[in-house]
Every structure is written in structure tokens, then in C-alpha cells.
């Protein structure tokens, strides 16, 4: 069931409608805020640039994780099936 969830990212409130657990969505917002503030602190860029760089960072992490999973599943399917072990 869709729920309304209010989150805050870098001082701005957003109202979302989601099926996700509200606490989970708030944790995501906290992660985004933390990364934005880290980038802003380390580079002193604008809020828009910080948000863009944060999105790029999370997209990079997502892509690398997806490629790692894809590579892992290909390795598993390429291995010959092993005979089940017997206990006696």
C-alpha cells in the first residue's frame, strides 16, 4: 500500500509516495545528505553541483555492483556441475 513519507535532504523537505518502509526511505535520504555534505565540504561546490556529483557517485556504485554480480553469475554458470558429495 502506498504511503506518504516526508524526508529531508540537505535541508530541503520532500513528500514522497512509496511502497517502501518509511524508515528505509529516511535512511536513503540520510545517506544522500551525508554524501552531498561531504562533497560540498571537500570541494565547496554549489548545492546543485553537489547533488549532481552525489547522483554520479551513487550511479557509479550501482553500476559497479551490477557488473560484479553479472560477472559472478557468469563464472558460476561456466563452471561444470559438481557431483554431489556422499557421506558414506
Phi, psi and omega in degrees: 000134180291137179233149172275130180229129175260127178236165176233129176233118178050044176086000179247133179271142178227137175259123179243153173243119188211158172272346183288159175298130182305322180295322177297315180297321178294324176296320176299314179300320178296321178297316180296315179300314181300316181293318178300315181293324177298313180296315180298319180293317185282338186235346184052044177270172179291166179298320179296316178295322178297317178295320180295315180293326176295314178300318179296320178298313180292324176296320178299313179299317180297314182297315180298320179294319178297316179294323179295317179294319179297316180296319180296318181290328177292320179296319181293320181285338180279340180283140178294148179296135180269146175293140177295143179282150177248148182273338179206000000 
